[in-house]
Amino acid sequence: MSLPVNDLGTSTVVPVPAENLATASPAGFSGIEKAVEIARVAGGKLREFFAQGVVTEYKGDVDLVTVADRTVEAYLQEALHTAFPSHGMYGEEGTRDRLDAEYRWYIDPLDGTTNFAHGFPQFCVSMGLEHRPKGLAEENDGPIVAGVIYDPMRDELFVAERGKGATLNGKPIHVSKVPYLSEALLATGFPSHKRHDNPNIHFYQEFTLRSHGVRRAGSAALDLAYTACGRLDAFWEFNLNPWDTAAGFLLVEEAGGMVTGFDGAYRRLDSREVLATNQLIHHELLSVFADLFAGRDLTPLKSPAEFAAQRAARGLHKG
């Protein structure tokens, strides 16, 4: 099976567009504590549903949905509207409210529905807030000014505010310092529909061979949060939605990481391609993407001796 051709050009990271920088301050949002409270309550509801078990339904041919998704999104819609009545909302399960507002929440009440439905405890609540100042063209993104991801099974709360850093349970977090792809732990995901048309299995194979491994845990929001706190060194995926990524994008950036498309262009909320890294291995990953899309031969894999020499040159030895 041949890979699709994509005009990647060079692997140079494109600067952040001016329209995204224009309001790159916290933009006057002061409700992060209330947002955290709402996320915790939503996560508590998920935990209760998980304990009692839920009936799984289908939306479309293969995408799963449960009463937990719908109930928790309804709670988020009501709670956010009560706390922030002037804000808009865009949710995975159909919420579309005040999309012309200056502030817009992107909410995923249950990121990791398939895991949840199978009793696999890897899922979360994700809430990201975009600031869309007056005059911003509809096709342009406003800056993400706040993000909250809550994992109720581990009681782990990831929070970011633009310009204020990122935290896990109140303690500052930072991306990893791993300098080479060959020493990195990566993550990715696969779509629940049209998997046969998705090229990611080819990337999965190559990155598995060129790294310490690739994890596929089933929650893009948590993968981004884990990249932000250094548990993962990079994450990539095709065809994600704003509710999957808005909070996680800000977490990675505030923790010192970088998020782009596979061509190095600054990420967008409707990104069809997402690459989030610790910055140090970003260009190396972009080069692999460029070669794969172009059908070029990839750089040969390092031998064990070459890998050992690379580590020795940095003063690292077997232990």
C-alpha positions as CSV (number, residue, x, y, z in Angstrom):
1,M,0.0,0.0,0.0
2,S,1.5,3.3,-1.0
3,L,1.5,6.3,1.3
4,P,-0.5,9.4,0.3
5,V,1.5,12.3,-1.1
6,N,1.5,15.5,0.9
7,D,3.4,18.7,0.0
8,L,5.4,19.2,3.2
9,G,8.1,21.4,1.7
10,T,10.9,21.8,4.3
11,S,10.9,20.8,8.0
12,T,11.4,24.3,9.2
13,V,8.9,25.3,11.9
14,V,6.7,28.2,10.8
15,P,6.4,31.1,13.3
16,V,3.2,31.7,15.1
17,P,0.9,33.8,12.9
18,A,0.5,37.4,14.0
19,E,-3.3,37.0,14.5
20,N,-2.5,34.3,17.1
21,L,0.0,36.5,18.9
22,A,-2.1,39.6,19.0
23,T,-4.0,38.6,22.1
24,A,-1.5,36.0,23.5
25,S,-2.0,37.3,27.1
26,P,-4.5,35.7,29.5
27,A,-6.9,38.1,27.9
28,G,-8.7,39.0,31.2
29,F,-10.0,35.5,32.0
30,S,-10.0,35.0,35.8
31,G,-12.3,32.0,36.2
32,I,-9.8,29.2,36.2
33,E,-10.7,28.1,39.8
34,K,-14.4,27.8,38.8
35,A,-13.4,25.9,35.7
36,V,-11.4,23.4,37.7
37,E,-14.3,22.9,40.1
38,I,-16.6,22.1,37.2
39,A,-14.1,19.7,35.7
40,R,-13.7,17.9,39.0
41,V,-17.5,17.5,39.4
42,A,-17.7,16.2,35.8
43,G,-15.0,13.7,36.4
44,G,-16.7,12.5,39.6
45,K,-19.8,11.8,37.5
46,L,-17.7,9.8,35.0
47,R,-16.2,7.8,37.9
48,E,-19.7,6.9,39.2
49,F,-20.8,5.8,35.7
50,F,-17.7,3.8,35.3
51,A,-18.2,2.0,38.6
52,Q,-21.8,1.0,37.9
53,G,-21.3,0.2,34.2
54,V,-23.1,1.7,31.2
55,V,-24.8,0.6,28.1
56,T,-22.9,1.3,24.9
57,E,-24.6,2.8,21.9
58,Y,-23.3,3.8,18.4
59,K,-23.3,7.2,16.8
60,G,-22.7,6.5,13.2
61,D,-21.4,3.2,12.0
62,V,-18.6,2.5,14.5
63,D,-18.2,5.5,16.9
64,L,-19.2,4.6,20.5
65,V,-21.2,6.8,22.8
66,T,-22.6,6.2,26.3
67,V,-25.1,7.8,28.6
68,A,-22.0,9.1,30.5
69,D,-20.9,11.2,27.5
70,R,-24.3,12.8,27.1
71,T,-25.1,13.3,30.8
72,V,-21.7,14.8,31.6
73,E,-21.8,17.1,28.5
74,A,-25.2,18.3,29.6
75,Y,-23.8,19.0,33.1
76,L,-20.8,20.9,31.6
77,Q,-23.1,23.0,29.4
78,E,-25.3,24.0,32.3
79,A,-22.4,24.6,34.7
80,L,-20.3,26.6,32.3
81,H,-23.3,28.7,31.3
82,T,-24.1,29.4,34.9
83,A,-20.5,30.3,35.8
84,F,-19.7,32.1,32.5
85,P,-23.0,33.2,30.9
86,S,-21.4,35.3,28.2
87,H,-19.2,32.4,26.9
88,G,-19.9,30.1,24.0
89,M,-19.6,26.3,24.0
90,Y,-18.7,23.7,21.4
91,G,-19.0,20.1,22.6
92,E,-18.3,16.7,21.1
93,E,-21.8,15.4,21.8
94,G,-23.6,18.2,19.9
95,T,-23.5,21.3,22.1
96,R,-23.3,24.4,20.0
97,D,-24.1,27.5,22.0
98,R,-23.2,31.2,21.4
99,L,-20.5,30.5,18.9
100,D,-20.2,34.2,18.2
101,A,-19.2,35.0,21.8
102,E,-15.8,36.5,22.7
103,Y,-14.9,33.4,24.7
104,R,-15.6,29.8,23.5
105,W,-15.2,26.6,25.4
106,Y,-14.3,23.4,23.6
107,I,-15.5,20.5,25.8
108,D,-15.1,16.8,25.6
109,P,-17.1,15.3,28.5
110,L,-15.4,11.9,28.0
111,D,-12.2,11.7,26.0
112,G,-11.6,8.0,25.7
113,T,-15.1,6.7,25.3
114,T,-14.0,3.3,23.8
115,N,-11.7,2.8,26.8
116,F,-14.6,3.7,29.1
117,A,-17.0,1.4,27.4
118,H,-14.6,-1.6,27.8
119,G,-13.8,-0.9,31.4
120,F,-10.3,0.3,30.6
121,P,-9.5,3.2,33.0
122,Q,-7.8,5.7,30.7
123,F,-10.2,8.6,30.0
124,C,-10.7,12.2,31.1
125,V,-12.7,15.4,30.9
126,S,-11.2,18.1,28.7
127,M,-12.1,21.8,28.6
128,G,-10.2,24.4,26.6
129,L,-11.1,28.1,26.4
130,E,-10.4,30.2,23.2
131,H,-10.5,34.0,23.3
132,R,-11.9,35.4,20.1
133,P,-11.6,39.2,20.3
134,K,-13.8,41.5,18.3
135,G,-12.7,41.7,14.7
136,L,-11.0,38.3,14.5
137,A,-11.8,36.7,11.2
138,E,-13.9,33.5,11.4
139,E,-11.2,31.5,9.7
140,N,-8.6,32.5,12.2
141,D,-8.1,31.0,15.6
142,G,-8.0,33.1,18.7
143,P,-5.5,32.2,21.4
144,I,-6.3,29.4,23.8
145,V,-6.2,31.1,27.2
146,A,-7.1,28.3,29.6
147,G,-7.1,24.5,29.6
148,V,-8.2,21.9,32.1
149,I,-7.9,18.1,31.8
150,Y,-9.0,15.9,34.6
151,D,-8.4,12.2,34.9
152,P,-10.9,11.0,37.5
153,M,-9.4,7.5,37.9
154,R,-6.0,8.8,39.0
155,D,-7.3,12.1,40.4
156,E,-4.9,13.9,38.2
157,L,-5.7,17.5,37.4
158,F,-3.8,19.2,34.6
159,V,-4.3,23.0,34.3
160,A,-2.8,25.7,32.1
161,E,-3.3,29.4,31.7
162,R,-1.7,31.3,28.9
163,G,1.4,33.1,30.2
164,K,1.2,31.4,33.6
165,G,2.6,27.9,32.9
166,A,1.1,24.5,33.4
167,T,0.5,22.4,36.5
168,L,-0.4,18.8,37.6
169,N,-2.3,18.8,40.9
170,G,-1.0,22.3,41.6
171,K,2.7,21.6,40.9
172,P,4.5,23.1,37.9
173,I,5.2,20.7,35.0
174,H,7.6,20.8,32.1
175,V,8.2,18.8,29.0
176,S,11.0,16.3,28.9
177,K,14.7,16.9,28.1
178,V,15.1,13.9,25.8
179,P,17.3,15.1,22.9
180,Y,16.9,12.3,20.3
181,L,14.1,10.4,18.8
182,S,16.0,7.2,19.4
183,E,15.7,7.8,23.2
184,A,12.1,9.0,23.2
185,L,8.8,7.5,24.2
186,L,6.0,8.5,21.8
187,A,2.2,8.2,21.6
188,T,-0.3,8.2,18.9
189,G,-3.9,7.2,18.2
190,F,-6.0,5.7,15.4
191,P,-9.5,6.6,14.3
192,S,-12.5,4.5,15.1
193,H,-13.8,4.8,11.6
194,K,-12.2,4.4,8.2
195,R,-9.1,2.9,9.7
196,H,-8.3,1.2,6.4
197,D,-8.0,4.6,4.8
198,N,-5.8,6.0,7.5
199,P,-2.0,6.0,6.8
200,N,-1.0,6.1,10.5
201,I,0.0,2.5,10.7
202,H,3.0,3.2,8.5
203,F,4.1,6.1,10.8
204,Y,3.5,3.9,13.8
205,Q,5.8,1.2,12.4
206,E,8.6,3.7,11.5
207,F,8.5,5.6,14.8
208,T,8.4,2.3,16.8
209,L,11.6,1.2,15.1
210,R,13.2,4.6,15.7
211,S,12.3,5.2,19.3
212,H,12.1,3.6,22.7
213,G,8.5,2.8,21.8
214,V,5.1,4.1,20.8
215,R,2.1,4.0,23.1
216,R,-1.5,4.0,21.9
217,A,-3.7,4.5,25.1
218,G,-6.9,5.8,23.5
219,S,-7.2,9.4,24.8
220,A,-5.6,12.2,22.8
221,A,-6.2,14.7,25.6
222,L,-4.3,12.6,28.1
223,D,-1.5,12.0,25.6
224,L,-1.1,15.7,25.2
225,A,-1.2,16.2,29.0
226,Y,1.5,13.4,29.4
227,T,3.6,15.2,26.8
228,A,3.3,18.4,28.8
229,C,4.5,16.7,32.0
230,G,7.3,14.7,30.5
231,R,5.9,11.2,30.7
232,L,5.9,11.2,26.9
233,D,8.4,13.0,24.7
234,A,6.0,13.5,21.7
235,F,2.5,12.7,20.4
236,W,1.1,12.7,16.9
237,E,-2.2,11.9,15.4
238,F,-4.4,12.5,12.3
239,N,-7.9,14.0,12.2
240,L,-8.5,15.3,15.7
241,N,-11.2,17.8,16.7
242,P,-11.0,21.0,18.7
243,W,-12.6,19.4,21.7
244,D,-9.9,16.7,21.7
245,T,-7.0,19.2,21.6
246,A,-7.8,22.7,22.8
247,A,-6.8,22.1,26.4
248,G,-3.9,19.9,25.6
249,F,-2.4,22.3,23.1
250,L,-2.1,25.0,25.8
251,L,-0.7,22.5,28.4
252,V,2.1,21.5,26.0
253,E,3.0,25.0,25.0
254,E,2.9,26.4,28.6
255,A,5.1,23.5,29.7
256,G,7.7,24.5,27.2
257,G,6.8,22.2,24.3
258,M,5.8,22.8,20.7
259,V,2.7,21.9,18.7
260,T,2.6,22.1,14.9
261,G,1.2,20.2,11.9
262,F,3.3,17.5,10.2
263,D,4.7,20.2,7.9
264,G,5.9,22.4,10.8
265,A,3.2,25.0,10.4
266,Y,1.7,26.4,13.6
267,R,-1.1,24.2,14.8
268,R,-4.8,25.1,14.3
269,L,-7.8,24.1,16.4
270,D,-9.2,22.3,13.4
271,S,-5.9,20.6,12.7
272,R,-6.1,17.5,10.6
273,E,-2.5,16.8,11.7
274,V,-1.1,17.3,15.2
275,L,2.5,16.9,16.3
276,A,3.3,17.8,19.9
277,T,6.8,17.5,21.3
278,N,9.3,18.6,23.9
279,Q,10.8,20.9,21.1
280,L,14.2,19.1,21.3
281,I,13.1,16.2,18.9
282,H,10.6,18.2,16.9
283,H,12.7,18.8,13.8
284,E,13.9,15.1,13.8
285,L,10.2,14.0,13.8
286,L,9.3,16.5,11.1
287,S,12.1,15.1,8.9
288,V,10.7,11.6,9.2
289,F,7.2,12.8,8.3
290,A,8.7,14.6,5.3
291,D,10.5,11.6,4.0
292,L,7.5,9.3,4.6
293,F,5.1,11.6,2.8
294,A,7.5,12.1,-0.1
295,G,8.3,8.4,-0.4
296,R,12.0,9.0,0.2
297,D,14.3,6.5,1.7
298,L,14.6,7.1,5.5
299,T,17.8,7.6,7.3
300,P,19.1,4.1,8.3
301,L,18.5,3.0,11.9
302,K,21.4,3.3,14.3
303,S,23.2,0.1,15.2
304,P,23.5,-0.8,18.9
305,A,27.1,0.3,18.8
306,E,26.2,3.7,17.2
307,F,23.4,4.2,19.8
308,A,25.9,3.5,22.6
309,A,28.4,5.9,21.1
310,Q,25.7,8.6,20.9
311,R,24.9,8.2,24.6
312,A,28.6,8.0,25.6
313,A,29.2,11.3,23.8
314,R,26.7,12.9,26.2
315,G,28.3,11.3,29.2
316,L,25.6,8.7,29.7
317,H,26.5,5.1,30.3
318,K,24.8,1.8,31.0
319,G,23.6,1.5,34.5
